[in-house]
Amino acid sequence: MAHLLVVESWVGAMSRLLPRAIREGGHTFTFLTRDLHHYLRSAPEGTAHPLLGARDIITAETNDTEALLSEAERLHAMWGFDGVVTSCDYYLPTVARIAERLGLPGPGPEAMENACRKDATRRVLADAGVPGPRFAVHEEWVDIAGAAREIGYPLVVKPVDLCAGMYVRRVDDEAQLADVCRTLAEFPVNARGQRRAPVVLLEELLDGPEVSVETVSCAGTVHVVGVTDKSVGGAPAFIETGHMFPAALTPADAEAAEQTALRALKALGLVDGVVAHTEIKLTAAGPRVVEVNPRPAGNRITELIRHVTGIDLAAASVDVALGRQPRLRRTDTGLRSAAIGFLVPQTTGTLEALDGGALRDAPDVLEVRLADPGRVVKAAGSNNEYLGHVMAGDADGPGARDRVEALLAGLRAGLVIR
């Protein structure tokens, strides 16, 4: 039995999937957080709180890296950790530094820091010749406006250090660009109390469908698990409205996406101890890297993969954190595709009605999660405002997405927000 140090977490799906994978692997974990109430405010749906499975819960200032390294050393001297993990993007570089300090398995801190900063990722990939959009990174308005004119409108504006699509916007002219930059400047600290970098990333707007390549890196080898497709809505925001695994691609397009992701991971040095989710645009000129996420995919993509292949990427992230060979053998689950669709609110108000009771007994449905009436609703600007989701499978082929879309259409018909 191994003992893992878990440093912070999300409060969504991975907050349950990671502790479950640790428990089912026969291991235990100590949880380290700066704010335990952050997790207690958000009780998981229909299950015991995942932190009840922790061997110990320690409060420490996880945003002070040097002090945290000393605390990790002190705890390691007492308990002898076998690995260290997090499911929260904002602490991935910190966990890499802890692993290095304690002599535990994991990717190098520089590789993880470059992958977690969108501007650094762009520079590393550009230097390595990995295809991506034209881009510029600036802090001052005069430089931002000049770079935007050089790249050309429409373009995409991104913060360099946020996730879940927060404040990522399409802009069509300089007035819109100024509005987005002003809004970003009014959000100087992220949800975990970390001060944000004040720079802005400008990117060429890429055409074509978007997919993600799911991989597991171990001992210098990157294993491709598969390719997931993505639907995006909410313009001018980029909100993920659904996914299907495997993506309905030609073999040539799937291979091109996979090879581009492999080039990106190798350029960044993410070839050991990483489960990664690399987003790719299949443009008319070929695949282009959107971003590299050095952690398992969110939005329950890991569960789509498990339903179709039997591969558990949460368990794989535990395995590689322990320096062990991950279990990536496919099994016949009886499904050929699985998809998820999200209910994205278009208006602000209070949720009065959302009836999904009949969905749970509908054929092919794998999972339903819906918000309760009375919830205060905000018109979605990122992947953080969903009112729920539906997941379904197809035993015969790539029909899961169509099934989910039909189910969501019925849900939307009964949705009342006032």
Secondary structure in CASP SS format (residue, H / E / C, confidence):
PFRMAT SS
TARGET T0000
AUTHOR 0000-0000-0000
METHOD secondary structure of the structure
MODEL  1
M C 1.00
A C 1.00
H E 1.00
L E 1.00
L E 1.00
V E 1.00
V E 1.00
E C 1.00
S C 1.00
W C 1.00
V C 1.00
G C 1.00
A H 1.00
M H 1.00
S H 1.00
R H 1.00
L H 1.00
L H 1.00
P H 1.00
R H 1.00
A H 1.00
I H 1.00
R H 1.00
E H 1.00
G C 1.00
G C 1.00
H C 1.00
T E 1.00
F E 1.00
T E 1.00
F E 1.00
L E 1.00
T E 1.00
R C 1.00
D C 1.00
L C 1.00
H H 1.00
H H 1.00
Y H 1.00
L H 1.00
R C 1.00
S C 1.00
A C 1.00
P C 1.00
E C 1.00
G C 1.00
T C 1.00
A C 1.00
H C 1.00
P H 1.00
L H 1.00
L H 1.00
G H 1.00
A C 1.00
R C 1.00
D E 1.00
I E 1.00
I E 1.00
T E 1.00
A C 1.00
E C 1.00
T C 1.00
N C 1.00
D C 1.00
T H 1.00
E H 1.00
A H 1.00
L H 1.00
L H 1.00
S H 1.00
E H 1.00
A H 1.00
E H 1.00
R H 1.00
L H 1.00
H H 1.00
A H 1.00
M H 1.00
W H 1.00
G C 1.00
F C 1.00
D C 1.00
G E 1.00
V E 1.00
V E 1.00
T C 1.00
S C 1.00
C C 1.00
D H 1.00
Y H 1.00
Y H 1.00
L H 1.00
P H 1.00
T H 1.00
V H 1.00
A H 1.00
R H 1.00
I H 1.00
A H 1.00
E H 1.00
R H 1.00
L H 1.00
G C 1.00
L C 1.00
P C 1.00
G C 1.00
P C 1.00
G C 1.00
P H 1.00
E H 1.00
A H 1.00
M H 1.00
E H 1.00
N H 1.00
A H 1.00
C H 1.00
R C 1.00
K H 1.00
D H 1.00
A H 1.00
T H 1.00
R H 1.00
R H 1.00
V H 1.00
L H 1.00
A H 1.00
D H 1.00
A C 1.00
G C 1.00
V C 1.00
P C 1.00
G C 1.00
P C 1.00
R C 1.00
F E 1.00
A E 1.00
V E 1.00
H E 1.00
E C 1.00
E C 1.00
W H 1.00
V H 1.00
D H 1.00
I H 1.00
A H 1.00
G H 1.00
A H 1.00
A H 1.00
R H 1.00
E H 1.00
I H 1.00
G C 1.00
Y C 1.00
P C 1.00
L E 1.00
V E 1.00
V E 1.00
K E 1.00
P E 1.00
V C 1.00
D C 1.00
L C 1.00
C C 1.00
A C 1.00
G C 1.00
M C 1.00
Y C 1.00
V C 1.00
R E 1.00
R E 1.00
V E 1.00
D C 1.00
D C 1.00
E H 1.00
A H 1.00
Q H 1.00
L H 1.00
A H 1.00
D H 1.00
V H 1.00
C H 1.00
R H 1.00
T H 1.00
L H 1.00
A H 1.00
E C 1.00
F C 1.00
P C 1.00
V E 1.00
N C 1.00
A C 1.00
R C 1.00
G C 1.00
Q C 1.00
R E 1.00
R C 1.00
A C 1.00
P C 1.00
V C 1.00
V E 1.00
L E 1.00
L E 1.00
E E 1.00
E E 1.00
L C 1.00
L C 1.00
D C 1.00
G C 1.00
P C 1.00
E E 1.00
V E 1.00
S E 1.00
V E 1.00
E E 1.00
T E 1.00
V E 1.00
S E 1.00
C E 1.00
A C 1.00
G C 1.00
T E 1.00
V E 1.00
H E 1.00
V E 1.00
V E 1.00
G E 1.00
V E 1.00
T E 1.00
D E 1.00
K E 1.00
S E 1.00
V E 1.00
G E 1.00
G C 1.00
A C 1.00
P C 1.00
A E 1.00
F C 1.00
I E 1.00
E E 1.00
T E 1.00
G E 1.00
H E 1.00
M E 1.00
F E 1.00
P C 1.00
A C 1.00
A C 1.00
L C 1.00
T C 1.00
P H 1.00
A H 1.00
D H 1.00
A H 1.00
E H 1.00
A H 1.00
A H 1.00
E H 1.00
Q H 1.00
T H 1.00
A H 1.00
L H 1.00
R H 1.00
A H 1.00
L H 1.00
K H 1.00
A H 1.00
L H 1.00
G C 1.00
L C 1.00
V C 1.00
D C 1.00
G C 1.00
V E 1.00
V E 1.00
A E 1.00
H E 1.00
T E 1.00
E E 1.00
I E 1.00
K E 1.00
L E 1.00
T E 1.00
A C 1.00
A C 1.00
G E 1.00
P E 1.00
R E 1.00
V E 1.00
V E 1.00
E E 1.00
V E 1.00
N E 1.00
P C 1.00
R C 1.00
P C 1.00
A C 1.00
G C 1.00
N C 1.00
R C 1.00
I H 1.00
T H 1.00
E H 1.00
L H 1.00
I H 1.00
R H 1.00
H H 1.00
V H 1.00
T H 1.00
G C 1.00
I C 1.00
D C 1.00
L H 1.00
A H 1.00
A H 1.00
A H 1.00
S H 1.00
V H 1.00
D H 1.00
V H 1.00
A H 1.00
L C 1.00
G C 1.00
R C 1.00
Q C 1.00
P C 1.00
R C 1.00
L C 1.00
R C 1.00
R C 1.00
T C 1.00
D C 1.00
T C 1.00
G C 1.00
L C 1.00
R C 1.00
S E 1.00
A E 1.00
A E 1.00
I E 1.00
G E 1.00
F E 1.00
L C 1.00
V C 1.00
P C 1.00
Q C 1.00
T C 1.00
T C 1.00
G E 1.00
T E 1.00
L E 1.00
E E 1.00
A E 1.00
L C 1.00
D C 1.00
G C 1.00
G H 1.00
A H 1.00
L H 1.00
R H 1.00
D H 1.00
A C 1.00
P C 1.00
D C 1.00
V E 1.00
L E 1.00
E E 1.00
V E 1.00
R E 1.00
L E 1.00
A C 1.00
D C 1.00
P C 1.00
G C 1.00
R C 1.00
V E 1.00
V E 1.00
K C 1.00
A C 1.00
A C 1.00
G C 1.00
S C 1.00
N C 1.00
N C 1.00
E C 1.00
Y C 1.00
L C 1.00
G E 1.00
H E 1.00
V E 1.00
M E 1.00
A E 1.00
G E 1.00
D E 1.00
A C 1.00
D C 1.00
G C 1.00
P C 1.00
G C 1.00
A H 1.00
R H 1.00
D H 1.00
R H 1.00
V H 1.00
E H 1.00
A H 1.00
L H 1.00
L H 1.00
A H 1.00
G H 1.00
L H 1.00
R H 1.00
A H 1.00
G C 1.00
L C 1.00
V E 1.00
I E 1.00
R C 1.00
END
